């Protein structure tokens, strides 16, 4: 290879490297968002179970926070339909998922994730 070819390869690298790095950051952000979707779904199931077995007002929220690892300041827990034993109660988790990956997060902004689970009250 001549020095001219080496210079061309350097220019190609300089042009493509930012695009490749941005794509890697996008994939990372998508993976983190997918992780949060799984966590929110798990939190709704655990909160529904807690609401079905414990009638304390904060039981569902506490269960959602403890089991999921989600940021409690970004988490809302809505309990509906909890009545007498044998009825069905629902819990909806609303989570403002942060998009914290550099460059990509500022372009996309935070996303709101929701999950609802229903269980029979015991």
C-alpha positions in Angstrom: 0.0 0.0 0.0 1.2 3.4 -0.8 1.0 6.4 1.5 -1.9 7.7 -0.6 -3.9 4.5 0.2 -3.1 4.9 3.9 -4.4 8.4 3.8 -7.6 7.3 2.1 -8.1 4.7 4.8 -7.6 7.3 7.5 -10.2 9.6 5.9 -12.7 6.7 5.6 -12.2 5.8 9.2 -12.6 9.5 10.3 -15.9 9.7 8.3 -17.4 6.3 9.5 -16.3 6.2 13.1 -18.8 8.7 14.4 -21.6 6.9 12.6 -20.6 3.5 14.0 -20.2 5.0 17.5 -23.7 6.6 17.3 -25.2 3.2 16.2 -23.5 1.5 19.2 -25.0 4.1 21.5 -28.5 3.6 20.0 -28.3 -0.1 20.4 -27.2 0.4 24.1 -30.1 2.7 24.7 -32.5 0.3 23.2 -31.1 -2.5 25.4 -31.5 -0.3 28.5 -35.0 0.5 27.6 -35.8 -3.2 27.1 -34.4 -3.9 30.5 -36.7 -1.3 32.0 -39.7 -2.8 30.3 -39.0 -6.1 31.9 -38.5 -4.5 35.3 -41.8 -2.6 35.0 -43.6 -5.8 34.1 -42.1 -7.6 37.0 -42.9 -4.7 39.4 -46.5 -4.8 38.3 -46.8 -8.5 39.0 -45.1 -8.2 42.4 -47.2 -5.2 43.3 -50.4 -7.0 42.3 -49.5 -9.9 44.5 -48.8 -7.6 47.4 -52.1 -5.8 46.9 -53.9 -9.1 46.8 -52.5 -10.4 50.0 -51.9 -7.3 52.1 -54.5 -4.5 52.5 -52.0 -1.9 53.8 -52.1 1.2 51.7 -48.4 1.3 50.7 -47.9 -2.5 50.3 -48.1 -2.5 46.5 -45.7 0.4 46.1 -43.2 -1.0 48.5 -43.3 -4.4 46.8 -42.8 -2.7 43.4 -39.8 -0.7 44.6 -38.1 -3.6 46.4 -38.4 -6.2 43.7 -37.6 -4.1 40.6 -34.7 -1.9 41.3 -36.5 1.0 39.6 -36.0 4.6 40.8 -38.8 5.3 43.3 -39.0 8.9 42.4 -39.9 8.0 38.8 -42.4 5.3 39.8 -46.2 5.6 40.2 -48.3 2.7 41.5 -52.1 2.8 41.0 -54.1 0.2 42.8 -57.7 -0.3 41.6 -60.6 -2.7 42.3 -59.3 -4.2 45.5 -62.3 -5.3 47.4 -63.4 -8.3 49.4 -61.7 -11.6 49.3 -62.3 -13.4 45.9 -62.6 -10.2 43.9 -60.0 -9.0 41.4 -57.6 -6.2 42.1 -55.4 -4.5 39.5 -52.2 -2.6 39.9 -50.8 -0.3 37.2 -47.2 0.7 37.2 -46.2 3.9 35.4 -42.5 4.6 35.2 -40.7 7.5 33.5 -37.7 5.6 32.1 -34.6 7.8 31.8 -32.7 7.8 28.5 -29.3 8.4 29.9 -26.9 7.3 27.2 -24.8 10.2 25.9 -26.0 11.8 22.7 -28.9 9.4 22.2 -30.7 10.2 25.4 -30.8 13.9 24.7 -32.2 13.2 21.2 -34.9 10.8 22.3 -36.0 12.0 25.8 -37.4 10.0 28.6 -40.1 7.5 27.9 -43.2 6.5 30.0 -43.6 2.8 30.5 -46.8 1.2 31.8 -47.7 -2.3 32.9 -50.9 -3.6 34.5 -51.3 -6.9 36.4 -54.5 -8.3 38.0 -54.8 -10.9 40.8 -57.5 -12.3 42.9 -57.7 -10.8 46.4 -56.9 -13.3 49.1 
